[in-house]
């Protein structure tokens, strides 16, 4: 068991928002229920603070403005146990948090279920109340308060054309992001004779960086790669803050580590902040 894992390619959000998932199925031209049984209690154990925060953000993104019932079902009875050298921010929800202190862990319960686990449990010894300290060092450019204004002002900046010369448009940055949630639907149909068919409609991960993502029957809203790159930044640092009150990024570093073109979005944001602040 890895208690302090590094940067994984696929974030633990995959358990709540799988890469492929059935939406509805039909047999002999009639819809059949794909309603899942009640999610059995499960624990996502050992989450680092970035991945814990990302699940908190997905919870809000999939519940507003309209609740996504499929995500809600996956999230049901799923408990979050995090481990880190620091405590979560006060607004972050969790069930148990294990803070590494020397060769032991200070455990904090963040929910009724968490308190039930540690109450009267001989594995835990009560400690005198202390002020809970959280990691407050935020030097990353994603925490710039004027970032949304800067991104909007930079729509026609040549940086997007420069990035398009390097970017492969593969979508890896979105597939590994624990906060991205773009998906498409696909129908799989098995034709039976002239009048009957069986099949399923499933949703699967998609990426706004791919050329056909914004394409409809008569128009493509973002045919140029530079526009898709800008849209990625705009969605995370402009649209998401306006819609949900937080940036669509937890600074986990996956998009930097796994980008085959070695594009570092920190460098892009730093350049824009210096130019438009």
Secondary structure, DSSP 8 states (H G I E B T S, - for coil): --SS----SS-GGGGTS-SEEEEEEEETTEEE---------EEEEEE-HHHHHHHHHHHHHTTSSS--HHHHHHHTTEEEEEEESSB--TT---SEEEEEETTEEEEEE-SHHHHHHHTT-TT----------B-----SGGG-TTHHHHHHHTTT-THHHHHHHH-----HHHHS-SS---EEEEEEEEEETTTEEEEEEEEEE--TTSTTTTB-SS-BTT-SHHHHHHHHHHIIIIIHHHHHSS-S-----HHHHS-TT---HHHHHHHHHHHH-
